[in-house]
Amino acid sequence: MAGRITKADQQLRPDPRYGNKVLSRFINCIMLDGRKTSAERVIYDAMDMIEKRLQKDGHPEGCESAIDVFDRAINNVKPHVEVRSKRVGGANYQVPMQVGPKRRQSLACRWIIGACRSEKGRPMHMKLADELYAASRGEGKAMCTREQTHRMADANRAFAHFA
């Protein structure tokens, strides 16, 4: 039943500290085994670390608070195009396609969380704070994933007529 309409957007409540629905969805993505308070603690500790870094280093390009850094990081990591496999005449082609707004946001969250989880040796809130801060400046592993996706779509632009 692909494409069915759900009430997930209406049921999603904003997070308790910042009142941001995107951050609430990010908390749900980070959550493992239904442990929401642990996920919230990780997020809010990372936001506190970002606040400290902002006070120490200064504000990068108009980010005055941790939630601004978070929003900028998510917007920077969102992909515009992706490649999808399509079977035409017995051959599979990687066809570049535009990404819808909801999928853009979920991909950005997934890439940031995946970049944090791939790194070993430090607590999750430290890795998350570093990745969000780097992504807000256009750097980091999640931004590399986005650039790689865009490069692959650009390389397969010849197959765009199959879309």
N, CA, C and O of each residue as an XYZ file, in Angstrom:
652
protein
N       0.830     -1.181      0.000
C       0.000      0.000      0.000
C       0.875      1.245      0.000
O       0.821      2.066      0.916
N       1.665      1.362     -1.026
C       2.583      2.497     -1.120
C       1.812      3.786     -1.352
O       0.800      3.798     -2.053
N       2.293      4.859     -0.764
C       1.713      6.166     -0.986
C       0.453      6.449     -0.202
O      -0.232      7.437     -0.465
N       0.135      5.596      0.759
C      -1.084      5.860      1.519
C      -0.862      7.057      2.449
O       0.261      7.333      2.870
N      -1.924      7.741      2.751
C      -1.846      8.942      3.570
C      -1.937      8.545      5.038
O      -2.840      7.809      5.434
N      -1.004      9.031      5.835
C      -1.024      8.758      7.263
C      -1.182     10.072      8.020
O      -1.070     11.155      7.445
N      -1.438      9.958      9.291
C      -1.595     11.142     10.131
C      -0.324     11.431     10.910
O      -0.377     12.094     11.945
N       0.817     10.946     10.434
C       2.070     11.104     11.159
C       2.425     12.576     11.364
O       2.942     12.941     12.419
N       2.158     13.419     10.377
C       2.503     14.833     10.513
C       1.632     15.532     11.549
O       2.118     16.372     12.307
N       0.341     15.186     11.583
C      -0.538     15.825     12.558
C      -0.260     15.322     13.977
O      -0.416     16.071     14.942
N       0.148     14.067     14.105
C       0.373     13.488     15.431
C       1.723     13.870     16.018
O       1.922     13.761     17.228
N       2.652     14.317     15.181
C       3.983     14.675     15.656
C       3.915     15.943     16.501
O       3.454     16.989     16.044
N       4.379     15.827     17.728
C       4.394     16.990     18.624
C       5.765     17.644     18.577
O       6.772     16.956     18.412
N       5.820     18.967     18.721
C       7.125     19.638     18.754
C       7.929     19.214     19.981
O       7.361     18.806     20.994
N       9.251     19.313     19.882
C      10.080     18.883     21.001
C       9.874     19.832     22.187
O       9.520     20.995     21.994
N      10.097     19.336     23.421
C       9.771     20.138     24.609
C      10.636     21.381     24.813
O      10.141     22.379     25.336
N      11.904     21.355     24.419
C      12.777     22.487     24.726
C      12.670     23.619     23.707
O      12.546     24.783     24.087
N      12.718     23.284     22.410
C      12.766     24.310     21.375
C      11.437     24.511     20.646
O      11.264     25.519     19.960
N      10.500     23.576     20.778
C       9.220     23.686     20.086
C       9.345     23.525     18.582
O       8.598     24.150     17.830
N      10.281     22.693     18.130
C      10.574     22.509     16.712
C      10.156     21.108     16.289
O      10.577     20.124     16.898
N       9.320     21.009     15.238
C       8.853     19.700     14.777
C       9.945     18.923     14.042
O       9.982     17.695     14.111
N      10.824     19.624     13.345
C      11.916     18.935     12.636
C      12.848     18.283     13.653
O      13.302     17.156     13.451
N      13.131     18.983     14.735
C      13.971     18.425     15.794
C      13.281     17.235     16.458
O      13.936     16.264     16.835
N      11.974     17.313     16.598
C      11.221     16.194     17.172
C      11.319     14.952     16.279
O      11.474     13.835     16.774
N      11.228     15.153     14.972
C      11.374     14.028     14.046
C      12.795     13.476     14.085
O      12.996     12.266     13.977
N      13.789     14.366     14.241
C      15.188     13.942     14.344
C      15.396     13.108     15.605
O      16.126     12.117     15.576
N      14.759     13.499     16.716
C      14.831     12.715     17.956
C      14.256     11.330     17.719
O      14.815     10.332     18.175
N      13.130     11.271     17.000
C      12.529      9.962     16.710
C      13.431      9.111     15.825
O      13.439      7.886     15.952
N      14.188      9.737     14.935
C      15.099      8.978     14.070
C      16.297      8.452     14.852
O      16.811      7.374     14.554
N      16.737      9.202     15.841
C      17.911      8.786     16.629
C      17.544      7.715     17.654
O      18.400      6.957     18.109
N      16.270      7.665     18.008
C      15.805      6.764     19.059
C      15.999      5.294     18.666
O      15.693      4.894     17.543
N      16.510      4.504     19.610
C      16.662      3.064     19.428
C      15.855      2.331     20.499
O      15.880      2.713     21.669
N      15.150      1.290     20.102
C      14.381      0.441     21.019
C      13.362      1.217     21.841
O      13.073      0.823     22.971
N      12.812      2.295     21.321
C      11.778      3.044     22.014
C      12.258      3.866     23.193
O      11.450      4.287     24.021
N      13.552      4.103     23.284
C      14.105      4.842     24.425
C      14.181      6.324     24.067
O      15.241      6.842     23.716
N      13.047      6.984     24.162
C      12.966      8.378     23.716
C      13.705      9.326     24.649
O      14.320     10.283     24.181
N      13.661      9.086     25.952
C      14.353      9.994     26.872
C      15.857      9.944     26.656
O      16.535     10.964     26.786
N      16.389      8.770     26.328
C      17.818      8.667     26.028
C      18.149      9.441     24.755
O      19.169     10.127     24.691
N      17.292      9.331     23.747
C      17.502     10.060     22.494
C      17.425     11.567     22.735
O      18.230     12.326     22.194
N      16.460     11.999     23.545
C      16.346     13.428     23.861
C      17.585     13.919     24.606
O      18.073     15.020     24.350
N      18.093     13.100     25.530
C      19.287     13.491     26.284
C      20.475     13.664     25.347
O      21.245     14.615     25.485
N      20.626     12.749     24.395
C      21.727     12.843     23.427
C      21.599     14.135     22.612
O      22.576     14.863     22.438
N      20.395     14.413     22.117
C      20.178     15.603     21.286
C      20.432     16.872     22.086
O      21.142     17.769     21.629
N      19.855     16.948     23.275
C      19.975     18.185     24.045
C      21.392     18.399     24.568
O      21.834     19.542     24.687
N      22.109     17.329     24.880
C      23.525     17.475     25.248
C      24.338     17.990     24.060
O      25.230     18.823     24.220
N      24.014     17.481     22.857
C      24.697     17.962     21.649
C      24.377     19.431     21.411
O      25.259     20.202     21.033
N      23.121     19.828     21.628
C      22.745     21.235     21.446
C      23.459     22.132     22.455
O      23.862     23.248     22.124
N      23.615     21.640     23.690
C      24.355     22.413     24.698
C      25.817     22.587     24.291
O      26.392     23.660     24.474
N      26.422     21.524     23.734
C      27.802     21.617     23.261
C      27.921     22.621     22.110
O      28.898     23.367     22.027
N      26.931     22.633     21.233
C      26.944     23.589     20.124
C      26.827     25.008     20.663
O      27.505     25.912     20.175
N      25.971     25.214     21.666
C      25.836     26.546     22.283
C      27.176     27.021     22.851
O      27.570     28.173     22.665
N      27.872     26.108     23.549
C      29.182     26.473     24.112
C      30.170     26.821     23.018
O      30.940     27.772     23.150
N      30.151     26.050     21.932
C      31.071     26.304     20.828
C      30.749     27.633     20.146
O      31.655     28.353     19.728
N      29.451     27.960     20.034
C      29.056     29.235     19.441
C      29.550     30.406     20.281
O      29.989     31.417     19.734
N      29.483     30.281     21.599
C      29.959     31.351     22.471
C      31.474     31.498     22.389
O      32.009     32.605     22.453
N      32.165     30.348     22.244
C      33.631     30.367     22.211
C      34.169     30.833     20.855
O      35.036     31.706     20.799
N      33.663     30.261     19.773
C      34.211     30.506     18.435
C      33.547     31.655     17.702
O      34.118     32.185     16.749
N      32.380     32.043     18.115
C      31.637     33.042     17.352
C      30.571     32.368     16.506
O      30.497     31.142     16.434
N      29.753     33.183     15.873
C      28.607     32.663     15.131
C      28.941     32.510     13.652
O      29.303     33.489     12.998
N      28.823     31.270     13.104
C      29.093     31.090     11.673
C      27.895     31.499     10.819
O      26.820     30.914     10.952
N      28.056     32.469      9.967
C      27.070     32.900      8.963
C      25.653     33.023      9.515
O      24.739     32.388      8.989
N      25.453     33.797     10.526
C      24.110     34.108     10.997
C      23.478     33.089     11.918
O      22.298     33.228     12.241
N      24.194     32.077     12.354
C      23.649     31.106     13.310
C      23.894     31.642     14.715
O      25.031     31.674     15.184
N      22.836     32.058     15.376
C      23.000     32.667     16.691
C      22.669     31.720     17.831
O      23.000     32.005     18.982
N      22.020     30.595     17.535
C      21.700     29.629     18.587
C      21.875     28.218     18.031
O      22.091     28.026     16.835
N      21.777     27.244     18.924
C      21.977     25.856     18.521
C      20.895     25.394     17.555
O      21.170     24.605     16.651
N      19.670     25.877     17.735
C      18.590     25.456     16.836
C      18.801     26.030     15.433
O      18.408     25.406     14.447
N      19.418     27.213     15.333
C      19.765     27.767     14.020
C      20.825     26.911     13.332
O      20.754     26.669     12.127
N      21.809     26.455     14.111
C      22.844     25.569     13.573
C      22.212     24.268     13.093
O      22.562     23.760     12.028
N      21.274     23.726     13.883
C      20.592     22.483     13.509
C      19.817     22.668     12.204
O      19.928     21.845     11.295
N      19.034     23.741     12.110
C      18.237     23.979     10.896
C      19.131     24.171      9.673
O      18.839     23.652      8.596
N      20.217     24.917      9.845
C      21.138     25.133      8.723
C      21.801     23.824      8.314
O      21.992     23.578      7.122
N      22.157     22.975      9.286
C      22.788     21.691      8.973
C      21.834     20.803      8.177
O      22.228     20.197      7.181
N      20.576     20.730      8.620
C      19.593     19.908      7.909
C      19.386     20.446      6.492
O      19.340     19.672      5.536
N      19.262     21.760      6.355
C      19.041     22.346      5.024
C      20.244     22.166      4.109
O      20.080     21.998      2.901
N      21.451     22.199      4.668
C      22.647     21.999      3.843
C      22.766     20.562      3.355
O      23.239     20.323      2.244
N      22.342     19.603      4.178
C      22.524     18.186      3.839
C      21.410     17.676      2.924
O      21.588     16.651      2.267
N      20.286     18.353      2.865
C      19.168     17.892      2.034
C      19.592     17.775      0.567
O      20.123     18.733      0.007
N      19.366     16.617     -0.065
C      19.713     16.470     -1.483
C      18.604     17.002     -2.389
O      17.430     16.975     -2.021
N      18.973     17.476     -3.553
C      17.984     17.960     -4.519
C      17.601     16.857     -5.499
O      16.441     16.753     -5.897
N      18.577     16.031     -5.891
C      18.318     14.932     -6.826
C      18.955     13.657     -6.280
O      19.905     13.702     -5.498
N      18.413     12.526     -6.709
C      18.992     11.227     -6.377
C      18.820     10.317     -7.578
O      18.057     10.632     -8.491
N      19.520      9.195     -7.585
C      19.351      8.239     -8.674
C      18.491      7.082     -8.186
O      18.631      6.597     -7.063
N      17.590      6.657     -9.081
C      16.745      5.508     -8.796
C      16.933      4.503     -9.914
O      17.060      4.874    -11.081
N      16.950      3.246     -9.555
C      17.132      2.201    -10.548
C      15.816      1.970    -11.290
O      14.761      1.821    -10.673
N      15.893      1.943    -12.621
C      14.709      1.715    -13.439
C      15.043      0.696    -14.514
O      16.066      0.802    -15.191
N      14.176     -0.287    -14.663
C      14.397     -1.346    -15.645
C      13.692     -0.982    -16.947
O      12.473     -0.813    -16.986
N      14.485     -0.866    -18.013
C      13.930     -0.521    -19.328
C      14.512     -1.495    -20.342
O      15.723     -1.523    -20.563
N      13.645     -2.294    -20.958
C      14.065     -3.193    -22.028
C      15.132     -4.188    -21.630
O      16.038     -4.455    -22.419
N      15.058     -4.739    -20.449
C      16.006     -5.750    -20.008
C      17.289     -5.212    -19.411
O      18.165     -5.990    -19.034
N      17.418     -3.903    -19.316
C      18.613     -3.306    -18.719
C      18.194     -2.378    -17.576
O      17.151     -1.727    -17.632
N      19.026     -2.336    -16.550
C      18.767     -1.438    -15.429
C      19.546     -0.137    -15.631
O      20.741     -0.157    -15.925
N      18.858      0.983    -15.470
C      19.475      2.293    -15.607
C      19.335      3.049    -14.288
O      18.316      2.960    -13.602
N      20.387      3.792    -13.956
C      20.330      4.688    -12.801
C      19.789      6.026    -13.297
O      20.503      6.800    -13.936
N      18.529      6.284    -12.997
C      17.849      7.460    -13.529
C      17.821      8.556    -12.465
O      17.319      8.319    -11.366
N      18.350      9.758    -12.761
C      18.267     10.848    -11.783
C      16.851     11.386    -11.683
O      16.185     11.615    -12.693
N      16.400     11.585    -10.443
C      15.041     12.090    -10.200
C      15.072     13.138     -9.103
O      15.932     13.110     -8.223
N      14.120     14.064     -9.167
C      13.970     15.061     -8.112
C      13.515     14.360     -6.830
O      12.824     13.343     -6.879
N      13.909     14.912     -5.694
C      13.554     14.342     -4.401
C      12.461     15.198     -3.788
O      12.565     16.425     -3.765
N      11.413     14.552     -3.291
C      10.317     15.268     -2.646
C      10.748     15.851     -1.304
O      11.740     15.406     -0.726
N      10.015     16.841     -0.804
C      10.447     17.535      0.417
C      10.524     16.636      1.654
O      11.432     16.788      2.472
N       9.590     15.714      1.794
C       9.597     14.846      2.978
C      10.770     13.862      2.918
O      11.423     13.601      3.928
N      11.026     13.325      1.735
C      12.158     12.404      1.581
C      13.487     13.137      1.733
O      14.442     12.576      2.270
N      13.560     14.392      1.262
C      14.789     15.183      1.443
C      15.137     15.299      2.914
O      16.289     15.129      3.313
N      14.118     15.592      3.715
C      14.349     15.761      5.150
C      14.750     14.439      5.790
O      15.663     14.406      6.615
N      14.081     13.353      5.424
C      14.411     12.061      6.040
C      15.797     11.581      5.617
O      16.505     10.975      6.421
N      16.198     11.840      4.367
C      17.543     11.481      3.926
C      18.600     12.281      4.679
O      19.628     11.735      5.079
N      18.348     13.572      4.871
C      19.301     14.413      5.596
C      19.479     13.904      7.027
O      20.605     13.791      7.512
N      18.377     13.601      7.694
C      18.458     13.066      9.069
C      19.216     11.746      9.083
O      20.082     11.528      9.930
N      18.889     10.869      8.145
C      19.517      9.551      8.093
C      21.014      9.660      7.841
O      21.797      8.926      8.445
N      21.423     10.568      6.955
C      22.842     10.717      6.639
C      23.617     11.296      7.811
O      24.741     10.871      8.076
N      23.035     12.259      8.515
C      23.722     12.844      9.675
C      23.869     11.801     10.773
O      24.941     11.670     11.362
N      22.814     11.068     11.049
C      22.864     10.041     12.099
C      23.815      8.914     11.709
O      24.561      8.410     12.548
N      23.790      8.515     10.430
C      24.698      7.473      9.958
C      26.155      7.888     10.061
O      27.013      7.073     10.401
N      26.439      9.156      9.768
C      27.812      9.659      9.888
C      28.263      9.620     11.345
O      29.418      9.302     11.631
N      27.360      9.940     12.260
C      27.711      9.915     13.691
C      27.930      8.491     14.184
O      28.866      8.230     14.939
N      27.071      7.574     13.760
C      27.167      6.197     14.247
C      28.353      5.455     13.638
O      28.837      4.485     14.222
N      28.827      5.897     12.472
C      29.955      5.206     11.849
C      31.268      5.508     12.563
O      32.213      4.722     12.493
N      31.326      6.637     13.245
C      32.526      7.026     13.975
C      32.522      6.327     15.336
O      31.487      6.268     16.000
N      33.648      5.810     15.743
C      33.718      5.060     17.002
C      34.560      5.808     18.026
O      35.361      6.676     17.680
N      34.364      5.456     19.285
C      35.286      5.895     20.315
C      34.874      7.077     21.166
O      35.535      7.358     22.166
N      33.795      7.791     20.807
C      33.373      8.939     21.599
C      31.885      8.824     21.894
O      31.177      8.086     21.209
N      31.405      9.535     22.894
C      29.956      9.521     23.162
C      29.157     10.107     21.993
O      29.647     10.969     21.263
N      27.934      9.631     21.830
C      27.106     10.020     20.685
C      26.833     11.521     20.655
O      26.811     12.114     19.577
N      26.627     12.145     21.807
C      26.296     13.570     21.780
C      27.472     14.405     21.283
O      27.258     15.446     20.662
N      28.705     13.977     21.540
C      29.872     14.700     21.027
C      29.978     14.548     19.512
O      30.234     15.520     18.801
N      29.780     13.325     19.023
C      29.856     13.083     17.583
C      28.749     13.844     16.858
O      28.966     14.395     15.779
N      27.554     13.869     17.465
C      26.424     14.564     16.849
C      26.654     16.078     16.814
O      26.357     16.732     15.815
N      27.179     16.623     17.898
C      27.460     18.063     17.937
C      28.487     18.430     16.868
O      28.329     19.432     16.170
N      29.541     17.619     16.741
C      30.569     17.901     15.723
C      29.999     17.810     14.315
O      30.295     18.652     13.468
N      29.178     16.785     14.061
C      28.626     16.589     12.723
C      27.639     17.704     12.360
O      27.652     18.196     11.231
N      26.796     18.101     13.296
C      25.837     19.187     13.029
C      26.566     20.503     12.779
O      26.212     21.257     11.874
N      27.586     20.769     13.590
C      28.345     22.013     13.426
C      29.070     22.020     12.082
O      29.095     23.037     11.388
N      29.661     20.876     11.719
C      30.360     20.774     10.437
C      29.376     20.905      9.271
O      29.668     21.585      8.288
N      28.217     20.259      9.379
C      27.224     20.316      8.295
C      26.668     21.721      8.140
O      26.317     22.122      7.030
N      26.581     22.475      9.225
C      26.081     23.848      9.107
C      27.086     24.724      8.360
O      26.708     25.739      7.775
N      28.365     24.337      8.377
C      29.383     25.072      7.630
C      29.649     24.466      6.250
O      30.506     24.956      5.516
N      28.914     23.393      5.891
C      29.079     22.773      4.579
C      30.205     21.765      4.531
O      30.780     21.534      3.467
N      30.535     21.160      5.660
C      31.603     20.166      5.740
C      31.053     18.906      6.400
O      29.881     18.851      6.773
N      31.911     17.893      6.542
C      31.541     16.698      7.282
C      31.147     15.533      6.393
O      31.025     15.669      5.175
N      30.950     14.378      7.030
C      30.641     13.151      6.301
C      29.276     13.199      5.631
O      29.120     12.704      4.515
N      28.288     13.787      6.293
C      26.945     13.855      5.717
C      26.948     14.717      4.455
O      26.257     14.402      3.486
N      27.720     15.798      4.465
C      27.822     16.637      3.266
C      28.533     15.888      2.143
O      28.199     16.066      0.972
N      29.513     15.050      2.490
C      30.187     14.233      1.471
C      29.202     13.264      0.827
O      29.243     13.048     -0.384
N      28.312     12.677      1.637
C      27.297     11.771      1.106
C      26.378     12.507      0.150
O      26.028     11.982     -0.907
N      25.985     13.721      0.512
C      25.127     14.532     -0.358
C      25.832     14.854     -1.665
O      25.242     14.727     -2.738
N      27.092     15.270     -1.583
C      27.842     15.607     -2.792
C      28.014     14.385     -3.686
O      27.947     14.488     -4.911
N      28.235     13.231     -3.068
C      28.383     11.991     -3.832
C      27.087     11.652     -4.562
O      27.120     11.222     -5.715
N      25.953     11.843     -3.902
C      24.651     11.588     -4.519
C      24.418     12.534     -5.694
O      23.937     12.117     -6.747
N      24.756     13.794     -5.510
C      24.593     14.763     -6.592
C      25.521     14.446     -7.764
O      25.133     14.581     -8.924
N      26.758     14.020     -7.450
C      27.696     13.661     -8.513
C      27.184     12.478     -9.323
O      27.286     12.466    -10.549
N      26.629     11.475     -8.626
C      26.122     10.296     -9.319
C      24.927     10.666    -10.207
O      24.797     10.153    -11.319
N      24.061     11.550     -9.719
C      22.920     11.992    -10.528
C      23.406     12.776    -11.745
O      22.850     12.646    -12.835
N      24.433     13.581    -11.558
C      24.971     14.359    -12.667
C      25.620     13.451    -13.708
O      25.512     13.697    -14.909
N      26.293     12.405    -13.243
C      26.960     11.481    -14.164
C      25.932     10.684    -14.991
O      26.215     10.309    -16.129
N      24.770     10.432    -14.436
C      23.731      9.664    -15.140
C      22.659     10.541    -15.748
O      21.531     10.097    -15.963
N      23.011     11.795    -16.028
C      22.047     12.737    -16.584
C      21.554     12.303    -17.952
O      20.472     12.711    -18.374
N      22.328     11.482    -18.654
C      21.935     11.034    -19.995
C      20.693     10.134    -19.952
O      19.988      9.996    -20.952
N      20.429      9.523    -18.791
C      19.281      8.629    -18.662
C      18.056      9.330    -18.080
O      17.083      8.673    -17.711
N      18.098     10.643    -17.998
C      16.995     11.381    -17.375
C      15.684     11.239    -18.161
O      14.602     11.391    -17.595
N      15.781     10.948    -19.464
C      14.561     10.831    -20.266
C      13.760      9.574    -19.925
O      12.624      9.439    -20.380
N      14.324      8.641    -19.129
C      13.594      7.454    -18.688
C      12.685      7.744    -17.502
O      11.833      6.926    -17.154
N      12.860      8.882    -16.896
C      12.079      9.193    -15.682
C      10.599      9.345    -15.985
O       9.807      9.606    -15.079
